[in-house]
Each structure stands twice: as C-alpha cells, then as structure tokens.
Amino acid sequence: MQRAAREYRHHEALQLTELGLEASEKLKTLSEERAWAMTQRFALLIERVDILAMQGRRAEQEQTLDLLQPLTEALGDKAKLALVLRKKGNLFLALGKYQEAQDVMLRALEVSHVAGARMSEAHCSLELGRIYANQGNYEEALSATQAALALYQEIAPKSRNVAVCWNNLGLWLRGLSRPAEALANYRKALEIVQESGDRMVQALVFTNVGNIHENLGQYEEASSYYRQYLELIRELGVREREGDGWVNLGIVYVNLARFEEASAAYEQAIKIFEEVKAQSGLGLSLQGLGDVHSEQKKLSEALKYYVRAREVFEQIGAKDELVTGLSREAGAHLDLGALDRALAISTQAIQMLHDGQSCNKPEEVYFTQHRILTATGRQAEARAFLQKAYETVMRFASDFHEEAIRRSLLERVKVNRLIVEAWKNDSR
C-alpha cells in the first residue's frame, strides 16, 4: 500500500513537472522572460530526471539529460553543467557502463573545480569513488572518497555526506581485506546518522555492518542487519537498493542452508533489477541462484546460472565480480568432471588476480584452482595455490584480535574452514 502511494505521488509529481515544462516553453517566446524561463526549464528538467531515476526509467532519464546539456551551455552556468554531467555519470554507473561513467564524472569534477563549486567538487569525488570501486579499483576509490570527505568536513562537518563518506571508506577497506578498519569507519558513519536521523544512510550502514558479520560467519547477526536495511529501504521506496537487500538475504540463507528462502530472495531481486535495468545486481542474483543449486548438488542447474552471471559481468565490465564468477563456474565444471574446461576457466580468474585485479574473495579463487590442479594430478602447483588461499585467509583473520571473532571467521565460513582443514592435512 505504501509503495503504491509513493508510486502515485511520483506519477503526480511527474505530471506537474510536465505542466511546468509546457509553461516554460511558452514563456521562451517572450524575449524579456527568456532567461527566467530557461532557468525554470532547467530546474524542471532536473526534477524530471530525479523522478525518472526513482522509477527506474533509464532510457527516458537519459533522453532528459540529453536535453539538459545544450540548455546549460545556453545558460553559460558551469555549476549547472557540472550537475548535469554528474547525473549523467550516475546514470551510466547504474547501467553498468563504468568507463563512460568515469569519463563523464571526471569531466564534471574538472568543471566544478574551474567554477569554484566546492560542494559540487565534493559530490563528484564521492561518486568517482563509487565508480572506481565498481571496477574493483579500491585504492583509487579510497583516494577519491578521502578527497570528498576532506571537502565535506570543511564545508558541512555534520552533514549526511560526511556519514556517506565514512560508510563508503568502510566498503572500500573491506574490498582491500581490511575488515577491522572497515568496521571502525562504519561506526563513525552510524554516530553521525544517529544524530541526524538520516534513514537512507542508516540503511546503508546497516547493510555494511551486516556484511562484516556475514564475512565472519555470524549469519544470524548478519540476517538481523539485512532485514533492518530492507525494512528501511522499502519504506523509502528505492527499488534498486531493495534488490541489493534481497541479494544479501539470499547469501545468508544459502549459508544457513535455508535454500527455499534463498531462492525466493534471489528471484525477488531479479524481478527488481530487471525492472530498473540494474545489470550488476542482476548478475549477482543469477550467481546467487547458482550457489543455491550448487549447495544442493544440482550441478547442471548451478552451471547454467553461473554462465548467465558471467555473461552479465563480462558485458558490463564488472571485473571484480567476474573473477569470483569465473571461479564458481570453474568449480561447477570440476564437480561435473569436466577438468579441462574447469582448469581453463579457473586459470583465467587466476590470471586476472595476477594482473592486479582485485576481488572480494581471492581465497576462494585460489582454493578452486588448488582443487582443480589436485584433480589433474599436478600436486606441486596445487599446493602453491593452497598456500596462497591459506595465507589470504589468515591475513584477513589477523585483522581481528578477539579470539572468538577469529574462531568464527575460520570455522563458520565454509570456504575458510575447508582451506584451513586442507592446509592442516597437507602439512602433516
């Protein structure tokens, strides 16, 4: 009911915007009103872009942005041009067009700097961090987000954007396998949002704290944070982020062996991501369904989903997700007895890591390569990859000093447990 009401309000708002645009178009014929009408038209078109974004109507959003660019040039306002470029960059990011997003956002940053628009410069740096991270470039993401944080702290030290920066820094640090530092940054974000009452940022921090618990094998705790996130995000009516929430719950349900609930969560996510045309989320959902089938030993079905997910990641250039996706596809081929195919695909993932590509689960990629090489009788090479997997897990565990947390990480996370057991057996 609440969602229907929000959608109706968006529909009404869009109708009012269209009426305003018609009026501004008529005023353009009056020379003395031309400048004012152009300014009003700009504001109304920006409002249309925002409404269309909330409704997931990407093609119309892009068409409206194309109308805005010549208008900003006619107005000669660089701050407005930076705003249009930033929104276009965010659209490309949502569509998974990462290189286009990066190019446009860098131009927006340059225009903001020339115009002396420091808040706009901060916004662009913040969004660049997201774009770099989506390409797996976490060091660049850290640098861009730290630049944004410095500007925001100078301009508005208690603003939601400061909280967003701390939250995003936590995300990028987690991507760099520095979870304890990530958690410290999330807590800084929570301190700010609890004062301000900003529900959107609070929701984002909930999901990221949940992710830390998930990585530690604390699945019930993770589930609690993910459900709080989903509740808030559904109230706010942000469809794409709702999809993210279902993906996270799917991951937890797989690890708790609640496979029917996991499948339902991923199917719900797919429905949303197809609706809003969010390709990265779609790929993760398909991969999640592969995991559901793999855990139930339905290997042929699992492989179908892994292949579909990999195709999505390749199409949009999501290299971080692609590394893990290739590894899981290779694991399915291994379990089906297709050793040559398994080795070729797994080696592709390993090569990406060797070429400097980051990945959220490198230990899983190394361990899959170990399993495949063991199955093909290449024991020396297999042991080298097992060692890499073990060292990666232990390095991650060393970031936590509490014994109970370390034990949870090493015993409750399935891949970590298998790696540690295999290393112990190999070392006897």
Secondary structure by P-SEA (a helix, b strand, c coil): caaaaaaaaaaaaaaaaaaaaaaaaaacccccaaaaaaaaaaaaaaaaaaaaaaacaaaaaaaaaaaaaaaaaaaccaaaaaaaaaaaaaaaaaacaaaaaaaaaaaaaaaaaaacaaaaaaaaaaaaaaaaaaacaaaaaaaaaaaaaaaaaacccccaaaaaaaaaaaaaaaaacaaaaaaaaaaaaaaaaaaaccaaaaaaaaaaaaaaaaaacaaaaaaaaaaaaaaaaaaaccaaaaaaaaaaaaaaaaaacaaaaaaaaaaaaaaaaaaaccaaaaaaaaaaaaaaaaaacaaaaaaaaaaaaaaaaaaacaaaaaaaaaaaaaaaaaaacaaaaaaaaaaaaaaaaaaccccccaaaaaaaaaaaaaaacaaaaaaaaaaaaaaaaaaaaaccccaaaaaaaacccaaaaaaaaaaaaaac
